[in-house]
Amino acid sequence: MDGRMGPGGLPYRPCAGVVLIDDRGLVFAGRRIDRSPDQPPAWQMPQGGIDEGETPREAALRELTEETGIDPSLVEVLDETPDWVFYDLPPEMVGRIWKGRYGGQCQKWLALRFLGQDTDIRIDTAHPEFDQWRWMRAEDVLDSIVPFKRAVYAEVLGAFHPHLA
């Protein structure tokens, strides 16, 4: 991270994300469980905060397990974004999420090859984040993500393009 500040002079939340890729080059996406009925469905790839003392790789593998139930032994690390990727929260969200402590996220992303079977994916975790999941083409993931994350997803999926269908 480079010490940049986000909207409202708030710092960025360190985060790790996973582009989980199956043997066809398709990407795992989960439909967020926390959307209200009047909002369109929002799909995303597994991601979450980096805990104190954790590396981005450790955080990405932990988040993968927490959100999908996939054991880290069922993935192979293919690639990692060389730099941190930043996004700002929309103004109406600043101060409302993450207890108002962050103005956006700085993220490191890993591309992981999924070596397991679909039955190894269990989104009914202790603290579920998704109510559905599917394998999608990268462009379909971009079409399904919330608009304020679209540029980050485009950058990340572009970086990992050689691994995708």
N, C-alpha and C positions, 0 to 999 in steps of 0.2 A: 504494500500500500504506500501511497506517496504523501500522506498527510493532507490531501485535499479535503475541503469541506463541502457538504451538500446544501440543499435548500435550507433557508433559515439559519445558516451558519452552523448547522448540525453535522457531526461526523458521519462517515459512511460505516455501515455495519459490515464487518468481515463475514464473508459467506463462501461456501463451496457448493458447486453444482456438478451434476452427473448427466452426461449424454450417454445413456445406455443403449447399445446398438446390438441388434440381433444378427443372426447369420445371413439375413437377406439385406442388411444395411438399413433396416427400419429402426426408428427411435421410439423408446418407451415414453409415453405421456400419460399422466394421471389427471383426472378431472377433480379440481379442488372441491372439497367438501364444504368449505366455509362461504360459499356464494349464496346470496339471498335469492328467493324464487323470482324476483323481478329483474335479476341480472342474467345476462347470457352466461352459458357455461364457460368456465375458464380452465384450460388445460395447461399443464406445465411439466417440466422435467424435475426429478428429485433435486432438492437444494435446501440449504439451511445454514444457520450460523456456525461459525468456527468458535469452539470453546477455548478458553484460556489454556495455553500450553499445547494446543493441538495444531498439527500441520494441516494445510488445505487438503492434502491427500487423505489423511486420517479422518478429517471431518466429512469429506465426500463419501468415503466408504461407510462411515457411521450413519450419515443421512440416508444413504441407499438402503441400509438395513432397516432403519427406523421407519422409512416411508414405504418400502416395498416388501420387506421381509426377506429380501435376497441375502444369502450368506456371501460374504466377500470372497470365499473360495470359488464362487461360481462366476467370477468376472476376471477379465484380464485387462490391465491398464494399457491402452493404445497410445494415448496422447494427453497433453495438458496444455491449456492456454499459456503462452509464454509470459503474458502480462496480466495484471488485474483488469477486469472489465467493470465499468461503473454504470449505474443507472440512478436517476433521481426519482423520488416518489412524486406523484402528482400533488399539487398544492393542497388539495382537499384531504390528502392522506397524511401529510406531514403533521406530526404531533398526535396522531391517532393510533398508529401502530407502533410496535416495539417500545411501548410505554413513552413515546414521544422523544426518544433519545437519539434517533437517527434520521437523516434526511434522504437516505437511499442505501444502496448496497455497493460494495466493491467485492467482486467475485472472482474466484479461480475455478475453472471448469476442467473436469477430466472426461475424456472419452473412454468408455469401458465396453469391451466386448462381452456380451452375455453368453456364458457357456452352459447355462442350465436349460431347463424346460419351463414352459409357461406355468406349469403347476408349482414351480418353485417361487412364483411371485404371489405374495400374500399381502394385499393392501389392508386387510383387517387387523392392523397392528394395534399395539397398546394405546397409541394416540394417533388414530387415522387422519391422514390429510387428504386422501382421495376416496371417492365413492365408486369410481370406475377407472379402468386403465385400458390402453390399447397400444399396439405398434402402429406408428404413423410414418409417412414419408416426411422428410425434414420440412418441406414447403407446407404441409398440412399442419405441422406443429406451429409454424410461424403464423398461419392463418387463425389458429385456435388460442393463442396466448393473449393475455391482457395487453392492450395497446402500449402501455408505458414500458413493458419489458421487450417489446418486439425488436428494437434495435440491438439490444444485448443478445437476444436469441439469434438474430441474423448474423451477428459478428461471430458468435461461438459456433454455430452450425457451419458457417463459412470456413472457419479455422479447421474444423474437423471434416470438411467435405470429402477428402479422399477415402474416408471410412464409411461414407453413407451411400445409400442407394440412389 
